[in-house]
């Protein structure tokens, strides 16, 4: 079976939750003899085809962006070629240009969408985009939501419940690199241990300004690993507050990420908007038996992190509650260890890559 994944951006141009989800789907459907390809855009698409972990990535030149959505003239012809190859086309939503590709190229193949998030930020453009979006959502054969929480609270998905099924995101621990004692020691020399860890893109909806405010005036150590549009603002905020307990590492390698996950006290998510639909880094924390701190957004984050069991859930933008949660896990090591153990058990039960891969294969086959 041949499956074409369609996504706005992918490795090596970007590293984030959606990229990791697609990688995991490709790896974990391969045992079922699913051959995956990835169609995406790139500012520098030379070479046009690269191979990562046995998967071909076809990259069309990105000409411009509108509201963070990439567009490409070259993509229409390239997409048609790849669509002809595929048995199933798997779109990763939201990416408005993919809606155009699907409609203008008159795709007749079986198709599905993994619905990663509602369109949140571009409120004015959303009204212009809405007719195109609903035409696209009606035309595909199936929609996948990553949690029942998101399905029940999405104003868009409520119109498509009859064609939507739930497949939670899963991670295969064997797909992550083993790290040496020296790798771990080198990272510990840089940032220490027992810190609170944020992993991901530095975007407005991540609420990292709230996290910095919660850390201000405490002795709690925090590592922020990632890059993005609000990076300079955050560094300026930390400098202005003269914070010596926050380390900005920018983008880290896979080996460095594993070292950080092993060394940290807890993984913390301070997101403030529904753009945070699931939280792959929360799963990574669970995989390494770390307690979690997240915000209650009515999304999959509170499905991954069960308040009082695998970690602590606090209201979004609540500086005092977020600080209190971090202090509690820092002071009560026994509680942190107990929650981390529960997080690992929940990962093994619900969020393995093998389980996700089997469910996607069953949907492809159907």
C-alpha positions as CSV (number, residue, x, y, z in Angstrom):
1,X,0.0,0.0,0.0
2,X,1.3,3.4,-1.0
3,X,0.6,6.4,1.2
4,X,1.4,10.1,0.5
5,X,1.7,12.4,3.5
6,X,1.0,16.1,2.6
7,X,2.4,18.6,5.1
8,X,3.5,22.2,5.0
9,X,7.0,21.7,6.3
10,X,9.2,18.8,7.3
11,X,12.7,17.7,8.4
12,X,15.3,19.1,7.9
13,X,13.7,22.5,7.4
14,X,11.7,22.3,10.7
15,X,11.5,20.2,13.8
16,X,8.3,20.1,15.7
17,X,5.4,18.0,16.9
18,X,3.7,17.5,13.6
19,X,6.9,16.5,11.9
20,X,7.6,13.9,14.6
21,X,4.0,12.5,14.3
22,X,4.4,12.0,10.6
23,X,7.8,10.4,11.1
24,X,6.2,8.0,13.7
25,X,3.3,7.1,11.4
26,X,5.7,6.3,8.6
27,X,8.0,4.2,10.8
28,X,5.1,2.3,12.6
29,X,3.1,1.5,9.4
30,X,6.1,0.1,7.6
31,X,5.8,-3.3,9.3
32,X,2.4,-3.6,7.6
33,X,4.0,-3.1,4.2
34,X,2.9,0.5,3.9
35,X,5.3,2.5,1.7
36,X,5.2,6.2,2.7
37,X,6.3,9.3,0.9
38,X,6.1,12.9,2.1
39,X,5.1,15.9,0.0
40,X,6.1,19.3,1.4
41,X,7.5,22.7,0.6
42,X,11.0,24.1,1.2
43,X,12.6,27.5,0.7
44,X,15.7,25.7,-0.4
45,X,14.5,22.6,-2.2
46,X,17.8,21.5,-3.7
47,X,17.9,18.5,-3.8
48,X,14.2,18.2,-4.5
49,X,14.1,14.6,-3.2
50,X,15.9,13.6,0.0
51,X,15.6,10.3,2.0
52,X,15.3,10.1,5.7
53,X,15.0,6.7,7.5
54,X,14.0,5.1,4.2
55,X,11.2,7.6,3.4
56,X,11.4,9.8,0.3
57,X,10.6,13.4,1.0
58,X,9.5,15.4,-2.1
59,X,10.1,19.1,-1.7
60,X,8.6,21.8,-3.9
61,X,10.0,25.3,-3.9
62,X,8.1,27.6,-1.5
63,X,7.5,31.0,-3.3
64,X,5.8,32.9,-0.5
65,X,3.7,32.8,2.7
66,X,0.3,34.2,3.7
67,X,-0.4,34.1,7.4
68,X,2.3,31.5,7.9
69,X,0.9,29.2,5.2
70,X,3.4,28.4,2.5
71,X,2.4,28.5,-1.2
72,X,4.2,27.2,-4.3
73,X,3.6,27.4,-8.0
74,X,5.7,24.3,-8.7
75,X,3.8,22.2,-6.2
76,X,0.7,21.7,-8.4
77,X,2.5,19.7,-11.1
78,X,4.6,17.9,-8.5
79,X,1.6,17.0,-6.3
80,X,-0.3,15.6,-9.3
81,X,2.6,13.2,-10.0
82,X,2.8,12.1,-6.4
83,X,-1.0,11.7,-6.1
84,X,-0.9,9.4,-9.2
85,X,1.6,7.2,-7.3
86,X,-0.4,6.9,-4.1
87,X,-3.2,4.6,-3.1
88,X,-4.1,6.9,-0.2
89,X,-3.4,10.6,0.4
90,X,-2.9,11.6,4.0
91,X,-3.2,15.3,4.6
92,X,-2.0,17.0,7.8
93,X,-4.3,19.9,8.8
94,X,-4.2,22.8,9.0
95,X,-2.4,23.9,5.8
96,X,-4.8,25.9,3.5
97,X,-2.5,25.4,0.5
98,X,-3.2,21.6,0.8
99,X,-6.9,22.4,0.5
100,X,-6.2,24.1,-2.8
101,X,-4.0,21.3,-4.0
102,X,-6.7,18.7,-3.3
103,X,-9.5,20.7,-4.9
104,X,-7.7,22.2,-7.9
105,X,-5.8,19.0,-8.8
106,X,-9.2,17.2,-8.6
107,X,-7.9,14.4,-6.4
108,X,-9.8,11.2,-6.9
109,X,-7.8,8.9,-4.6
110,X,-9.0,7.8,-1.2
111,X,-8.0,10.5,1.3
112,X,-7.9,11.3,5.0
113,X,-6.9,14.2,7.2
114,X,-5.2,14.1,10.5
115,X,-6.7,17.2,12.2
116,X,-3.8,18.5,14.3
117,X,-5.4,21.8,15.3
118,X,-8.2,24.3,14.7
119,X,-7.2,27.5,12.9
120,X,-6.8,29.8,15.9
121,X,-4.6,32.9,15.2
122,X,-5.7,34.3,11.9
123,X,-9.3,35.2,13.0
124,X,-10.0,37.6,10.1
125,X,-8.5,35.4,7.4
126,X,-10.3,32.5,8.9
127,X,-13.7,33.8,7.6
128,X,-12.3,34.1,4.1
129,X,-10.7,30.6,4.4
130,X,-13.8,29.0,5.9
131,X,-15.6,28.0,2.6
132,X,-12.5,26.4,1.2
133,X,-11.8,24.6,4.5
134,X,-15.3,23.1,4.7
135,X,-15.3,22.1,1.1
136,X,-12.0,20.2,1.7
137,X,-13.2,18.6,5.0
138,X,-16.4,17.4,3.3
139,X,-14.6,16.0,0.3
140,X,-12.0,13.8,2.1
141,X,-13.1,10.2,3.1
142,X,-12.1,10.3,6.8
143,X,-10.9,12.7,9.4
144,X,-8.7,11.7,12.4
145,X,-8.7,13.6,15.6
146,X,-5.9,12.9,18.1
147,X,-8.1,12.9,21.2
148,X,-11.8,12.8,22.1
149,X,-11.2,16.0,24.1
150,X,-10.4,17.9,20.9
151,X,-13.2,16.3,18.9
152,X,-15.8,17.3,21.6
153,X,-14.5,20.9,21.9
154,X,-13.8,21.8,18.3
155,X,-16.4,24.0,16.7
156,X,-15.3,22.8,13.3
157,X,-15.1,19.0,14.0
158,X,-18.5,18.9,15.5
159,X,-19.9,19.2,11.9
160,X,-18.0,16.1,10.9
161,X,-18.4,13.6,13.8
162,X,-19.9,11.0,11.5
163,X,-16.6,10.7,9.5
164,X,-14.2,11.4,12.3
165,X,-12.4,8.7,14.4
166,X,-9.9,9.0,17.2
167,X,-6.3,7.9,16.8
168,X,-4.1,9.2,19.6
169,X,-0.5,10.2,18.8
170,X,2.0,7.5,19.6
171,X,5.8,7.4,19.9
172,X,8.1,4.4,19.4
173,X,10.9,4.7,21.9
174,X,13.2,2.5,19.8
175,X,13.1,5.2,17.1
176,X,14.9,7.6,19.5
177,X,18.8,7.5,19.7
178,X,20.6,5.8,22.6
179,X,22.9,8.2,24.3
180,X,26.2,7.6,26.0
181,X,27.3,8.5,29.5
182,X,29.5,11.2,28.1
183,X,26.5,12.7,26.2
184,X,24.6,12.8,29.5
185,X,27.6,14.2,31.4
186,X,28.2,16.9,28.8
187,X,24.6,18.1,29.0
188,X,24.7,18.1,32.8
189,X,27.8,20.2,32.8
190,X,25.9,22.8,30.6
191,X,22.6,23.0,32.4
192,X,22.7,20.8,35.6
193,X,19.9,18.4,36.5
194,X,16.5,18.5,38.3
195,X,15.3,21.4,36.1
196,X,11.9,22.1,34.5
197,X,12.0,21.5,30.8
198,X,10.2,23.1,27.9
199,X,10.7,21.4,24.5
200,X,9.2,22.9,21.3
201,X,8.8,25.8,19.0
202,X,8.9,29.2,20.6
203,X,5.5,30.6,19.5
204,X,3.1,33.0,21.1
205,X,0.5,30.4,22.0
206,X,3.1,28.4,24.0
207,X,2.7,30.9,26.9
208,X,6.4,31.0,27.6
209,X,6.1,34.6,28.8
210,X,3.8,33.2,31.5
211,X,6.3,30.5,32.3
212,X,9.1,33.1,32.8
213,X,6.8,35.2,35.0
214,X,6.1,32.1,37.1
215,X,9.8,31.4,37.5
216,X,10.7,34.9,38.4
217,X,11.7,35.4,42.0
218,X,12.2,31.6,42.6
219,X,15.2,29.3,42.7
220,X,13.6,26.9,40.3
221,X,15.8,26.0,37.3
222,X,14.3,25.9,33.8
223,X,15.7,24.9,30.4
224,X,13.9,26.2,27.3
225,X,15.0,24.2,24.2
226,X,13.7,25.4,20.9
227,X,13.6,28.3,18.5
228,X,10.9,30.4,16.9
229,X,9.2,33.7,16.4
230,X,9.1,35.0,20.0
231,X,12.7,33.9,20.9
232,X,14.1,37.4,21.0
233,X,11.2,38.6,23.1
234,X,11.6,35.9,25.7
235,X,15.4,36.4,26.0
236,X,14.7,40.1,26.4
237,X,12.1,39.4,29.1
238,X,14.5,37.1,31.0
239,X,17.3,39.7,30.7
240,X,15.1,42.5,31.9
241,X,14.1,40.5,34.9
242,X,17.7,39.5,35.5
243,X,16.8,35.8,35.6
244,X,19.8,33.5,36.2
245,X,17.7,30.4,36.5
246,X,16.6,30.1,32.9
247,X,18.7,28.6,30.1
248,X,17.9,29.1,26.5
249,X,19.4,26.3,24.3
250,X,17.7,27.1,21.0
251,X,17.3,24.1,18.7
252,X,18.8,20.9,20.1
253,X,19.8,17.6,18.4
254,X,18.0,14.4,19.1
255,X,20.8,13.2,21.4
256,X,20.7,16.5,23.3
257,X,17.0,16.2,23.6
258,X,17.2,12.7,25.2
259,X,19.8,14.0,27.6
260,X,17.6,16.8,28.7
261,X,14.6,14.5,29.1
262,X,16.7,12.2,31.3
263,X,18.1,15.1,33.4
264,X,15.0,17.1,34.0
265,X,12.6,17.1,37.0
266,X,9.5,17.6,34.9
267,X,8.3,18.6,31.4
268,X,6.3,21.8,31.5
269,X,3.8,23.1,29.0
270,X,2.4,26.6,29.7
271,X,0.3,27.0,26.5
272,X,-2.5,29.4,26.4
273,X,-4.5,28.6,23.2
274,X,-6.1,25.6,21.5
275,X,-3.3,25.6,19.0
276,X,-1.7,23.3,21.5
277,X,-3.8,20.3,20.5
278,X,-1.9,17.4,22.0
279,X,1.7,18.1,23.0
280,X,4.2,15.6,21.6
281,X,6.8,16.7,24.2
282,X,4.4,15.7,26.9
283,X,4.4,12.2,25.5
284,X,8.2,12.3,25.3
285,X,8.3,13.2,29.0
286,X,5.9,10.4,29.8
287,X,8.1,8.0,27.8
288,X,11.0,8.9,30.1
289,X,8.9,8.6,33.3
290,X,8.8,12.4,34.0
291,X,5.8,14.1,35.7
292,X,4.0,16.6,33.6
293,X,2.8,20.1,34.1
294,X,0.3,21.4,31.5
295,X,-2.6,23.8,31.1
296,X,-6.3,23.0,30.8
297,X,-7.2,24.0,27.2
298,X,-10.0,21.5,26.5
299,X,-7.5,19.7,24.2
300,X,-5.4,16.6,24.1
301,X,-2.9,17.9,26.6
302,X,-5.3,17.0,29.4
303,X,-5.8,13.6,27.9
304,X,-2.1,12.9,27.9
305,X,-1.6,14.5,31.4
306,X,-4.2,13.4,33.9
307,X,-4.3,15.9,36.7
308,X,-3.2,14.4,40.0
309,X,-2.1,11.1,38.3
310,X,0.6,11.8,35.7
311,X,1.2,15.4,36.7
312,X,-0.5,18.6,37.4
313,X,-2.9,20.6,35.2
314,X,-3.3,24.3,35.8
315,X,-5.5,27.0,34.3
316,X,-4.0,28.8,31.3
317,X,-2.2,32.1,31.9
318,X,-2.4,31.5,35.7
319,X,1.1,32.5,36.9
320,X,0.5,31.7,40.5
321,X,-0.9,28.2,39.8
322,X,1.9,27.4,37.4
323,X,4.5,28.5,40.0
324,X,2.8,26.5,42.7
325,X,2.8,23.3,40.6
326,X,6.5,23.6,39.8
327,X,7.3,24.3,43.5
328,X,5.3,21.3,44.5
329,X,7.1,18.9,42.2
330,X,10.5,20.4,43.1
331,X,9.9,20.1,46.9
332,X,8.1,16.7,46.9
333,X,10.5,14.4,45.0
334,X,8.5,11.3,46.1
335,X,5.4,12.7,44.4
336,X,7.3,13.6,41.3
337,X,8.7,10.1,41.1
338,X,5.2,8.6,41.6
339,X,3.6,10.8,38.9
340,X,6.5,10.1,36.5
341,X,5.9,6.3,37.0
342,X,2.2,6.8,36.3
343,X,3.0,8.8,33.2
344,X,5.2,5.9,31.9
345,X,2.4,3.4,32.5
346,X,-0.1,5.5,30.7
347,X,2.3,5.9,27.7
348,X,2.7,2.2,27.5
349,X,-1.0,1.6,27.6
350,X,-2.2,4.3,25.2
351,X,0.6,6.2,23.4
352,X,3.0,3.8,21.8
353,X,4.0,4.2,18.2
354,X,3.1,0.5,17.5
355,X,-0.5,1.1,18.6
356,X,-0.8,4.3,16.5
357,X,0.7,2.5,13.5
358,X,-1.7,-0.4,13.7
359,X,-4.7,2.0,13.9
360,X,-3.6,4.0,10.9
361,X,-3.0,0.9,8.9
362,X,-6.5,-0.4,9.7
363,X,-7.9,3.0,8.5
364,X,-5.8,2.9,5.3
365,X,-6.9,-0.6,4.6
366,X,-10.6,0.3,5.2
